[in-house]
């Protein structure tokens, strides 16, 4: 649950429509898949130039999940 809240907080800070941010977490045994959905107009803000913002979010997620003893993957869904 903490990983889901982390991604939601970061995404809401980046977008113009924070109410449209949806984060779902699909948990496995030792891994999680985090799916991020934002408004169509905000998708570029979440991905960033050359995907740098998305990659930074994935790096933070990896560091946080490692601390919890899990693996996590972030998918940005249109």
N, C-alpha and C positions, 0 to 999 in steps of 0.2 A: 504494500500500500504506500510506503514511503517513496518508492521510485515513481509511482504514478503521480503523486502530489508534487514531486520535484519537477517533472516535465511539465505539468499543468501550470505551475507557478512561473517557470521560465517562459512558456509560450504566451501566457496572459500578459506578461510584461512586454513582449515583442509586438503584439498585434494591435490593430485599431479596434477590433470587435472582440474583446475578451470574453463576452458572454457566449460566443459561438465556439469556444475551445472545448473539445471533447477528448478525453484521454481514457482509453480502455487498456486493461492489463490482462493478458492471457498467461496464466502461470503453469509451469511444468514442474518437474521434480526439483531441478537445480537451475532452471532458467526461466526467464520471463520475456514476453513479447509485449512491448508498449506500442500502442497505435495512437497516433496523434491526428486529430481532424480539426481543421480551422476553416474559416470562411474562404471562399474562392479568392476574394480580393486580398487576403492576408497570406496566401501560400508562399508568395515570393519573400515576404519578410521572415518567415520561419526557415525557409531554405537558405536564403542569403546569396550573396554574390559567389558564384562558383561552388555553391554548397557549403560554404565555410561555416555559416551559422548552424546548419544541421549537423555538420561534423563536430562542432564544438559541443552541441547538446549531447551527441552520442559519446563524446569523450567524458563529459561530466557524468553521464549515466553509467558508463563503464566503471569509472572510479567509485561511484556510490554503490553500485551493485557488488563490486569486488569486496568492499568493506563489509557488506552483508553476507558474503560467502556465496553469492549467486552470479549468474551471467544474465545480461539483459541486452535486448536489441530494440532499437527504435525504428519504427516505420512511420513515415509521414504519408497519410492517405488523403487522396484528393476527394 
